[in-house]
Amino acid sequence: MTALEDSTAAAKKSPDAARADVLQQLKAVVRVESVDTATQIITYKTADNRNVMRQVSDPRLLEGLQRGDTIEITYTRERAIEAVVRSMPSAEIMQRLEKLVALHPRLTRALSALTKP
C-alpha cells in the first residue's frame, strides 16, 4: 500500500482536461476490505490503516474485485455547476453573469446555451 500521491498537475494537462475542471486528483495503492455491487460501494484500507468507503460511478470497476485484492485508486474532484433557468433574468443580471463566467470557457458555453431561444 502507498500513501496518497497528488496527481492534480498531470490531470490538468491530460487530453480530457478541456472538458473537466479538475480541482484535485489523488492516487494511492490500497487493499480491498469489501465490495457491495448492489450499492456500488467499495471499502478499502489505506496505507495509514484507515478504512474508507466510496461509491463508484461505474459498476464495472467492481467486477472481479475481492477482499484482500491490492488496487490503485484515483480520486478526482471536479468543479461542477448546474443552472436551471425558470425565467430569463434581467439585462443587468445577465451582464453580471457574463462577467462572472468570462474566464471559464465551459461556463461561458453553458450560459450561452441557456440564453438561446
URGIMO-V585141 format. One record per helix or strand. SS is the DSSP state (H for helix, E for strand). FROM is the first residue (numbers start at 1). TO is the last residue. Records with the same first field share a line. If there is no record, write none. Layout:
SS->FROM-TO / FROM-TO
This chain:
E->5-6 / 22-36 / 41-45 / 51-55 / 70-78
H->8-13 / 15-19 / 59-62 / 91-101 / 105-115
